[in-house]
Amino acid sequence: MKKLIRRIKALLRCILKRFASNSQQQSPQCSPLSSRRLDTSIPSISPRWESGLVLVCSQCANERSNSFHPTSRSSTASEDLENWLKSRLKFEGLWGEFRVVSTSCLGVCPRMGITVVIVSNGSGGNSPCLIVNPQSDRELLYSYIKQN
């Protein structure tokens, strides 16, 4: 119990110092995990798809298509869009620079359309989240991906 109280006091001192100095960087001593050594030697690589990563929500339009054909297992509109984008990128020799992947729900849940997020190195953390009509917006989406 005494150790816990000392740790809480140390954290409070660090918090007060941080606010007093208006510093944006937290000193390593103030980290709640500083008493434990963390292994930060996780390897990283630069992927081939540095030009862009296209996330296609696999849940958008999934429920609507299943409600029309509850027993059939045909591909969903998201799968069709994802496969079309992959084929198009491969046809134009851009597969590898760009990568198209299916993702679970992105939390946007549009009534009509599919949520697509385009992540690129040049986006600066501000990746566009698009609501795409899987049939009529294909070419427009593809040109948008190539521009990023």
N, C-alpha and C positions, 0 to 999 in steps of 0.2 A: 504494500500500500504506500509506503514511504517513497519507493522508486517512482510510482505512478504520480504522486503529488509533485515530486521534484521534476519529472518530465513535463507535466502540465505547466508548472511555473516557468521552466525553460522555454517552452513554446510560447507562453504569453509574453515573456521578455522579448523574444525574437519578433513577435507580431508587433509589439509596441515600438521596437527599434525600426522595423520596416516602415511603419506609418510615420514615424518621426523623421526619418531620413528621406521619405518620399522616393525611395529607391524602387525600381521596377524589378530588380533581380533579387531573388531570395538567396541568402547565403546558405552554403551547404550545412552549416551547423543548425540552421533553423528548420531543416527538413524533418518531418515526423518520422521518416524512415532512416535518419542518419545513424541510428544505433545499429542498424543492420547494413551489411555490405551487399549491394546489389551488383550482379554481374551484368554489365552493360556491353558486353562483347558480342552482342547479337549481330551476325553477319548481315550485310546489306549489299545489294547489287543494283545496277542501273538496268531496268528492263528494256527489252527491245521496243516496247510500245510507248516510248517516251513522248511521241507526238500526241497521243490521246488515248484515254480509256473511256469507252462508252458503256454506261450502265443502263440496262434495259430492265425495268421492273417486270418480274414474272407474274405478279399478282394482278396487275392492271388488265382489265378486260377478261381475266380468267374466269371470274364468277359469272359474268354475263354470258360468255360462250358456253360454260357448263350448264347454265340454266336453260339454254335453248336445246342442247343435246346432252342430257344428263347421263346417258348410258354410253355414248360414243366417246372414244378417246382420240379425237383429232387434235391437231396442234392448235394452240391458242394464238390469238392475234399477236401477243408479245413474242412468242416463239417464231412466228412467221416473220415479224419485223427483224428480230435478231438474226435469223438465218439469211434473210435478204441482205442485211447490212454486211454480214460476213462474206457472202458470195460476191457482193459488189466490190468490197475492199480487196478480195483475192483476185478478182478479175482485173482490177486496175493496178495490181502489184503493190497495194498499200497495206496488205495484211502483214502484221508484224510491227509496222510503225504505229498502227492503231489496233486496238483490241476491243472486241465487243463481248461483253459478258452479261449473263442473266443475274439479277439480284433479287433478293426478297423484297418485301414491301418497303418503299421509300417514304411512306407516310403522307404522300400527297393525295392519293386516291381520287383522281378525277372521274367525273361521271362518264365522260366520253373521252377516249384516247388512252395513250400509254405514256407513263412518265419515263423520260430519258434524261440522264445526267451525263454531261460531257466533261471529263476531267482532263486537263492538260497542264503541262509545266508552265505555260504562259498565263494560266488563269489566275495565278496569285491567290489561290484559295477561294476564289469566287467562281465556282463552276455553275454554268447555267443549268437550270432544271426546266426541261421542256415538256409540254403536253402535246403529244404527237398523234395525229390520226394515222393509224398503221397502214392505210392504203394511199390516201391522197397526199400525205406529207413526206413520203419516202425520199423522193428526189431532193426536196428542200432540206430535209434532215441530213442527207448525205453531203450536200454542198456545204452545209453548216459545219459538219464534222471536218471536212477537208480544209475549211478556212481556219479552224482552230489549230 
